[in-house]
Amino acid sequence: MRLPCRLFLLAAAAALGGCAAPPGKAPPASAPPAPAAPSAAAPTRPGYYKDDGPGDNVPANLDAIPEPVPRAEPLHRFANRPYSVFGREYVPATSLRPYRERGVASWYGRKFHGEKTSTGDVYDMYALTAAHPTLPLPSYARVTSVATGRSVIVRVNDRGPFLHNRLIDLSYAAAHRIGIAQKGSGDVEVEALLPGAATTVAAAALPPVALPPGAAAVRPVEPMPVSRSAAGFAVQLGAFGSNANARNFLEHVQNQLATAAVEPRIREADGLFRVYVGPYADRDEARRVAQRLESAFGFTTTVAPH
């Protein structure tokens, strides 16, 4: 698999599992030198290595950045394959499943800002994201600081950290949210969040139930007519390299789509196992269905000939 640019930088430096050094603890011999003592002319940020940090223009609204809402996404075709880093083998999960673990979280900042993550996303240190060695990509997790009790929901879209037995690498914004940005690392609990399980309310639940901030209730949508012909156009919800991954994804979306009166199916084509609904008589009809599904459930869809 193609690992992100930041991994090669880490390998070259052979230094950090995150971008910031814990205060009062000398960095490894091969790490970048610590910042010079602060002076009136050139103030420094305590706790940061001089070649990394949160950047010079930190947004003023970091605490107001909305948390991502877990939604069903196709797992990345390549980012979940087994791999090896620094002589250690890693076997990522290939399906969304319950997970909870405690360990040390670190964070990475401007040194990797704008670089590609393992999923191909562009890393934004001011978005609420994270890197994990084995959680499926992409997926979602709640990270809670053991010391402060503060939590943040992140979208996991990168691999790492790989040193010092650290559990997870947070974006600067996520580390700031739970209070570990300045000191560089901290003990956390990481809990995987499955789409629809923790941040949405089923449409059948009446009266309405209060939702966590940023979550949206799933409301029933009108039944969508399905063409009985093998031709037409399908609304694709995901494409996977293995039938097992496609079936795992299918199980996650079936309950959500029950309120839309559509039945997702799996079809093998061009070497991929595609999860879709339809087919529909023409492309315009399929597009209307796709828009309704995206609006009601937050799916990312593709319309294609069936």
VOPAGU-2260 file (C-alpha; in pm, 1 decimal, decimal comma):
REM VOPAGU-2260
SITE   aa  ch    i         X         Y         Z
SITE  MET   A    0       0,0       0,0       0,0
SITE  ARG   A    1     109,7     361,0     -44,4
SITE  LEU   A    2     177,5     511,1     295,1
SITE  PRO   A    3     146,9     887,4     350,6
SITE  CYS   A    4     437,1    1127,5     300,6
SITE  ARG   A    5     453,8    1192,2     672,2
SITE  LEU   A    6     560,1     831,8     733,3
SITE  PHE   A    7     869,5     876,4     518,5
SITE  LEU   A    8     954,2    1197,2     702,7
SITE  LEU   A    9     919,4    1012,1    1030,5
SITE  ALA   A   10    1138,6     730,2     906,0
SITE  ALA   A   11    1405,3     977,9     800,1
SITE  ALA   A   12    1400,0    1151,3    1136,1
SITE  ALA   A   13    1341,4     830,0    1334,4
SITE  ALA   A   14    1218,4    1051,5    1608,0
SITE  LEU   A   15     860,3    1119,4    1706,9
SITE  GLY   A   16     532,7     934,6    1727,8
SITE  GLY   A   17     364,2    1276,9    1716,8
SITE  CYS   A   18     458,0    1628,3    1634,8
SITE  ALA   A   19     505,6    1764,5    1982,5
SITE  ALA   A   20     735,1    1670,3    2268,7
SITE  PRO   A   21     603,1    1620,1    2622,1
SITE  PRO   A   22     733,1    1894,9    2853,8
SITE  GLY   A   23    1019,0    1811,2    3084,0
SITE  LYS   A   24    1121,4    1504,2    2887,0
SITE  ALA   A   25    1429,2    1507,9    2665,9
SITE  PRO   A   26    1362,3    1405,8    2304,2
SITE  PRO   A   27    1538,2    1100,8    2157,2
SITE  ALA   A   28    1896,7    1155,3    2041,1
SITE  SER   A   29    1792,1    1152,0    1677,8
SITE  ALA   A   30    1505,0    1395,6    1726,9
SITE  PRO   A   31    1527,9    1756,8    1609,1
SITE  PRO   A   32    1701,4    1978,7    1866,8
SITE  ALA   A   33    1482,1    2145,1    2124,9
SITE  PRO   A   34    1394,2    2513,2    2073,7
SITE  ALA   A   35    1632,1    2776,2    2206,4
SITE  ALA   A   36    1545,8    2940,7    2533,8
SITE  PRO   A   37    1274,9    3204,2    2491,5
SITE  SER   A   38    1374,2    3566,0    2462,7
SITE  ALA   A   39    1189,4    3892,9    2441,7
SITE  ALA   A   40    1281,8    3926,8    2075,7
SITE  ALA   A   41    1190,7    3573,8    1971,5
SITE  PRO   A   42     923,3    3411,3    2191,4
SITE  THR   A   43     869,8    3037,3    2151,9
SITE  ARG   A   44     577,7    2805,8    2215,2
SITE  PRO   A   45     661,8    2574,5    2507,1
SITE  GLY   A   46     616,2    2205,8    2435,1
SITE  TYR   A   47     666,1    2222,8    2055,0
SITE  TYR   A   48     959,9    2117,5    1843,6
SITE  LYS   A   49    1088,4    2408,5    1638,8
SITE  ASP   A   50    1021,8    2230,2    1304,5
SITE  ASP   A   51     657,4    2157,3    1385,1
SITE  GLY   A   52     364,5    2300,7    1572,9
SITE  PRO   A   53      18,2    2447,1    1517,6
SITE  GLY   A   54     122,2    2711,0    1264,8
SITE  ASP   A   55     141,4    3087,6    1297,3
SITE  ASN   A   56    -220,5    3167,0    1213,8
SITE  VAL   A   57    -428,4    2939,7    1432,8
SITE  PRO   A   58    -802,5    2990,5    1366,7
SITE  ALA   A   59    -978,5    3171,5    1648,7
SITE  ASN   A   60   -1278,0    2936,6    1632,0
SITE  LEU   A   61   -1107,1    2602,5    1700,4
SITE  ASP   A   62   -1358,0    2519,6    1974,0
SITE  ALA   A   63   -1647,2    2593,3    1737,0
SITE  ILE   A   64   -1539,4    2353,3    1462,0
SITE  PRO   A   65   -1829,2    2104,3    1428,8
SITE  GLU   A   66   -1751,1    1742,1    1503,8
SITE  PRO   A   67   -1788,0    1498,6    1213,1
SITE  VAL   A   68   -2104,2    1288,3    1221,7
SITE  PRO   A   69   -2026,7     918,7    1167,4
SITE  ARG   A   70   -2172,4     802,6     837,8
SITE  ALA   A   71   -2143,4     493,0     624,4
SITE  GLU   A   72   -1849,3     523,2     385,7
SITE  PRO   A   73   -1685,7     265,1     161,2
SITE  LEU   A   74   -1362,5     141,3     314,6
SITE  HIS   A   75   -1051,9     240,9     121,2
SITE  ARG   A   76    -941,5     -19,5    -130,1
SITE  PHE   A   77    -571,3      -7,6     -38,8
SITE  ALA   A   78    -533,8     164,1     299,4
SITE  ASN   A   79    -659,8    -140,0     495,7
SITE  ARG   A   80    -408,2    -394,3     370,7
SITE  PRO   A   81    -143,7    -540,2     607,6
SITE  TYR   A   82     180,0    -340,5     613,8
SITE  SER   A   83     512,8    -315,8     794,0
SITE  VAL   A   84     679,8     -11,4     951,5
SITE  PHE   A   85    1013,9      -9,5    1136,7
SITE  GLY   A   86    1013,9    -390,7    1134,6
SITE  ARG   A   87     671,2    -423,7    1294,9
SITE  GLU   A   88     376,1    -584,9    1118,5
SITE  TYR   A   89      33,4    -422,0    1127,0
SITE  VAL   A   90    -293,6    -588,6    1021,6
SITE  PRO   A   91    -572,7    -328,7     991,5
SITE  ALA   A   92    -935,7    -419,9    1047,3
SITE  THR   A   93   -1125,8    -471,1     723,2
SITE  SER   A   94   -1472,5    -404,6     861,2
SITE  LEU   A   95   -1637,0    -165,9    1104,3
SITE  ARG   A   96   -1664,4    -325,4    1446,5
SITE  PRO   A   97   -1675,3    -229,6    1816,3
SITE  TYR   A   98   -1338,7    -116,8    1953,3
SITE  ARG   A   99   -1225,4      47,6    2275,3
SITE  GLU   A  100    -870,1      89,7    2401,9
SITE  ARG   A  101    -668,4     313,0    2631,4
SITE  GLY   A  102    -326,1     447,0    2547,8
SITE  VAL   A  103    -121,8     757,1    2474,9
SITE  ALA   A  104    -234,9    1005,2    2211,1
SITE  SER   A  105       0,3    1242,7    2030,8
SITE  TRP   A  106     -65,1    1491,3    1750,8
SITE  TYR   A  107      83,0    1618,6    1425,8
SITE  GLY   A  108      71,5    1969,9    1287,2
SITE  ARG   A  109     215,6    2203,7    1025,2
SITE  LYS   A  110     498,0    1967,5     927,3
SITE  PHE   A  111     238,3    1750,6     753,1
SITE  HIS   A  112     -29,8    2010,4     682,2
SITE  GLY   A  113    -130,7    1978,0     317,2
SITE  GLU   A  114      25,9    1633,8     269,8
SITE  LYS   A  115    -174,2    1330,8     156,7
SITE  THR   A  116    -309,9    1093,9     419,8
SITE  SER   A  117    -334,1     717,2     371,4
SITE  THR   A  118    -682,8     755,6     223,6
SITE  GLY   A  119    -567,8    1021,7     -20,5
SITE  ASP   A  120    -731,8    1306,6     171,0
SITE  VAL   A  121    -529,1    1622,9     217,8
SITE  TYR   A  122    -428,8    1653,7     582,8
SITE  ASP   A  123    -573,7    1961,0     751,6
SITE  MET   A  124    -442,6    2013,3    1103,0
SITE  TYR   A  125    -744,1    2234,1    1177,5
SITE  ALA   A  126    -998,1    1960,3    1094,0
SITE  LEU   A  127   -1107,2    1697,0    1346,9
SITE  THR   A  128    -922,7    1393,0    1213,8
SITE  ALA   A  129    -682,8    1127,4    1338,8
SITE  ALA   A  130    -436,3     857,1    1241,7
SITE  HIS   A  131    -448,8     505,4    1384,3
SITE  PRO   A  132    -234,6     198,7    1302,3
SITE  THR   A  133    -518,0     -52,9    1258,1
SITE  LEU   A  134    -866,2     101,2    1267,9
SITE  PRO   A  135   -1039,4      69,9     928,9
SITE  LEU   A  136    -999,1     369,1     699,7
SITE  PRO   A  137   -1205,1     574,1     687,1
SITE  SER   A  138   -1390,9     534,0    1014,1
SITE  TYR   A  139   -1492,2     740,4    1315,0
SITE  ALA   A  140   -1392,8     736,9    1680,8
SITE  ARG   A  141   -1453,6     921,2    2004,1
SITE  VAL   A  142   -1130,1    1017,0    2181,5
SITE  THR   A  143   -1155,7    1105,7    2550,6
SITE  SER   A  144    -878,1    1253,0    2763,2
SITE  VAL   A  145    -832,3    1051,1    3081,0
SITE  ALA   A  146    -702,3    1358,7    3264,0
SITE  THR   A  147    -963,5    1615,3    3162,6
SITE  GLY   A  148   -1261,6    1399,0    3065,7
SITE  ARG   A  149   -1303,2    1607,9    2749,2
SITE  SER   A  150   -1401,0    1418,3    2433,3
SITE  VAL   A  151   -1388,7    1479,0    2059,8
SITE  ILE   A  152   -1523,6    1282,6    1764,0
SITE  VAL   A  153   -1271,7    1240,5    1483,6
SITE  ARG   A  154   -1270,2    1093,5    1135,0
SITE  VAL   A  155    -983,6     843,4    1115,0
SITE  ASN   A  156    -825,8     877,2     771,2
SITE  ASP   A  157    -453,6     815,6     820,1
SITE  ARG   A  158    -201,6     561,4     950,9
SITE  GLY   A  159      22,0     616,6    1253,5
SITE  PRO   A  160     168,3     670,9    1507,0
SITE  PHE   A  161     448,6     413,6    1481,4
SITE  LEU   A  162     683,5     497,4    1769,2
SITE  HIS   A  163     685,4     497,8    2148,8
SITE  ASN   A  164     384,3     259,0    2161,2
SITE  ARG   A  165     144,9     547,5    2110,3
SITE  LEU   A  166    -214,5     460,2    2033,4
SITE  ILE   A  167    -341,4     741,5    1811,4
SITE  ASP   A  168    -221,3    1059,4    1638,9
SITE  LEU   A  169    -468,5    1347,5    1652,1
SITE  SER   A  170    -487,8    1655,0    1435,2
SITE  TYR   A  171    -388,3    1974,0    1612,6
SITE  ALA   A  172    -753,0    2081,7    1635,5
SITE  ALA   A  173    -856,7    1751,2    1794,2
SITE  ALA   A  174    -566,9    1759,8    2040,7
SITE  HIS   A  175    -658,9    2116,9    2132,1
SITE  ARG   A  176   -1021,5    2015,8    2185,4
SITE  ILE   A  177    -934,3    1761,6    2456,3
SITE  GLY   A  178    -654,5    1964,9    2614,4
SITE  ILE   A  179    -335,8    1781,7    2514,2
SITE  ALA   A  180    -206,1    2008,4    2237,6
SITE  GLN   A  181      29,5    2218,0    2449,2
SITE  LYS   A  182     197,0    1929,7    2630,9
SITE  GLY   A  183     217,3    1715,4    2316,9
SITE  SER   A  184      61,6    1390,9    2437,9
SITE  GLY   A  185    -174,7    1246,4    2695,2
SITE  ASP   A  186    -356,9     936,0    2807,8
SITE  VAL   A  187    -682,7     880,5    2621,2
SITE  GLU   A  188    -955,0     627,5    2560,9
SITE  VAL   A  189   -1040,0     560,0    2196,7
SITE  GLU   A  190   -1382,5     418,0    2110,8
SITE  ALA   A  191   -1489,6     332,0    1756,0
SITE  LEU   A  192   -1822,8     483,6    1649,9
SITE  LEU   A  193   -2036,4     287,4    1406,4
SITE  PRO   A  194   -2258,6     478,9    1163,5
SITE  GLY   A  195   -2609,1     518,9    1300,8
SITE  ALA   A  196   -2525,0     361,2    1634,6
SITE  ALA   A  197   -2425,1     660,9    1843,5
SITE  THR   A  198   -2502,3     985,6    1668,0
SITE  THR   A  199   -2835,2     934,3    1495,4
SITE  VAL   A  200   -3185,9     846,3    1607,2
SITE  ALA   A  201   -3396,2     593,2    1422,6
SITE  ALA   A  202   -3692,0     739,4    1237,7
SITE  ALA   A  203   -3933,9     514,0    1422,4
SITE  ALA   A  204   -3836,8     661,0    1759,6
SITE  LEU   A  205   -4122,7     886,4    1862,9
SITE  PRO   A  206   -4143,3    1133,6    2021,3
SITE  PRO   A  207   -3816,1    1290,9    1901,2
SITE  VAL   A  208   -3514,3    1221,1    2117,8
SITE  ALA   A  209   -3248,6    1482,9    2197,0
SITE  LEU   A  210   -2937,3    1425,2    1985,8
SITE  PRO   A  211   -2569,9    1495,7    2051,5
SITE  PRO   A  212   -2442,8    1827,8    1906,1
SITE  GLY   A  213   -2398,6    1806,6    1529,4
SITE  ALA   A  214   -2609,9    1494,3    1485,7
SITE  ALA   A  215   -2918,3    1483,8    1267,1
SITE  ALA   A  216   -3223,0    1264,8    1306,4
SITE  VAL   A  217   -3297,8    1023,0    1024,7
SITE  ARG   A  218   -3646,5    1087,7     894,8
SITE  PRO   A  219   -3843,8     853,3     675,9
SITE  VAL   A  220   -3845,7     934,5     306,0
SITE  GLU   A  221   -4099,5     842,6      45,5
SITE  PRO   A  222   -4076,0     493,4    -107,5
SITE  MET   A  223   -3856,9     494,9    -415,6
SITE  PRO   A  224   -3976,8     298,8    -719,5
SITE  VAL   A  225   -3734,4      36,5    -846,1
SITE  SER   A  226   -3713,4     -82,1   -1204,5
SITE  ARG   A  227   -3752,4    -456,0   -1244,5
SITE  SER   A  228   -3536,4    -451,5   -1556,0
SITE  ALA   A  229   -3172,0    -560,1   -1543,2
SITE  ALA   A  230   -3082,5    -246,2   -1739,4
SITE  GLY   A  231   -3121,6     113,0   -1626,7
SITE  PHE   A  232   -2912,8     306,6   -1372,6
SITE  ALA   A  233   -2807,4     213,8   -1019,2
SITE  VAL   A  234   -2722,1     432,8    -721,5
SITE  GLN   A  235   -2391,6     299,9    -592,4
SITE  LEU   A  236   -2324,5     333,9    -219,2
SITE  GLY   A  237   -1983,0     169,7    -212,4
SITE  ALA   A  238   -1734,6     -44,8    -405,5
SITE  PHE   A  239   -1505,7    -299,1    -240,5
SITE  GLY   A  240   -1225,1    -532,6    -340,1
SITE  SER   A  241   -1367,5    -825,1    -144,7
SITE  ASN   A  242   -1713,7    -971,0    -102,5
SITE  ALA   A  243   -1661,9    -985,3     276,8
SITE  ASN   A  244   -1606,3    -609,9     300,4
SITE  ALA   A  245   -1905,4    -542,9      78,5
SITE  ARG   A  246   -2127,2    -761,7     297,7
SITE  ASN   A  247   -2005,4    -589,0     614,1
SITE  PHE   A  248   -2092,5    -252,6     462,8
SITE  LEU   A  249   -2429,0    -386,8     345,1
SITE  GLU   A  250   -2517,1    -493,2     699,2
SITE  HIS   A  251   -2442,6    -143,4     828,8
SITE  VAL   A  252   -2661,0      38,1     576,8
SITE  GLN   A  253   -2957,0    -200,2     564,7
SITE  ASN   A  254   -3118,5     -74,1     884,8
SITE  GLN   A  255   -3073,8     289,8     783,9
SITE  LEU   A  256   -3222,6     235,6     439,7
SITE  ALA   A  257   -3523,5      45,2     570,7
SITE  THR   A  258   -3704,1     376,0     628,2
SITE  ALA   A  259   -3644,9     469,5     263,0
SITE  ALA   A  260   -3820,2     157,7     134,2
SITE  VAL   A  261   -3517,7      56,9     -74,6
SITE  GLU   A  262   -3319,2    -264,8     -56,5
SITE  PRO   A  263   -2942,2    -243,6    -103,2
SITE  ARG   A  264   -2779,3    -528,9    -295,3
SITE  ILE   A  265   -2431,6    -645,9    -394,4
SITE  ARG   A  266   -2324,7    -688,9    -755,4
SITE  GLU   A  267   -1982,0    -797,8    -880,0
SITE  ALA   A  268   -1855,6    -600,5   -1179,0
SITE  ASP   A  269   -1509,7    -516,1   -1312,2
SITE  GLY   A  270   -1340,3    -697,2   -1025,4
SITE  LEU   A  271   -1525,7    -499,6    -756,4
SITE  PHE   A  272   -1817,4    -584,8    -528,5
SITE  ARG   A  273   -2056,6    -291,1    -555,8
SITE  VAL   A  274   -2328,1    -210,4    -300,9
SITE  TYR   A  275   -2615,3     -35,2    -476,8
SITE  VAL   A  276   -2987,7      35,9    -484,2
SITE  GLY   A  277   -3200,1      22,9    -797,7
SITE  PRO   A  278   -3181,9      -6,7   -1089,7
SITE  TYR   A  279   -3394,4     286,4   -1204,3
SITE  ALA   A  280   -3542,2     345,7   -1547,4
SITE  ASP   A  281   -3330,1     648,7   -1638,6
SITE  ARG   A  282   -3035,7     849,9   -1508,3
SITE  ASP   A  283   -3248,8    1144,5   -1391,5
SITE  GLU   A  284   -3461,4     919,4   -1174,1
SITE  ALA   A  285   -3149,3     759,0   -1026,3
SITE  ARG   A  286   -3004,8    1102,0    -954,7
SITE  ARG   A  287   -3320,5    1206,2    -771,8
SITE  VAL   A  288   -3295,9     893,5    -557,0
SITE  ALA   A  289   -2925,0     958,6    -493,1
SITE  GLN   A  290   -2997,4    1314,2    -379,3
SITE  ARG   A  291   -3269,4    1197,7    -142,1
SITE  LEU   A  292   -3041,5     934,0      10,7
SITE  GLU   A  293   -2758,3    1181,8      51,4
SITE  SER   A  294   -2991,6    1434,7     212,1
SITE  ALA   A  295   -3159,2    1186,4     447,5
SITE  PHE   A  296   -2863,2     968,4     545,8
SITE  GLY   A  297   -2543,1    1151,3     451,2
SITE  PHE   A  298   -2430,3     882,4     206,8
SITE  THR   A  299   -2180,6     955,7     -68,2
SITE  THR   A  300   -2336,0     808,7    -382,1
SITE  THR   A  301   -2251,3     750,6    -747,9
SITE  VAL   A  302   -2498,2     703,5   -1033,3
SITE  ALA   A  303   -2384,9     458,7   -1301,4
SITE  PRO   A  304   -2531,8     227,0   -1566,1
SITE  HIS   A  305   -2642,9     -98,6   -1409,6
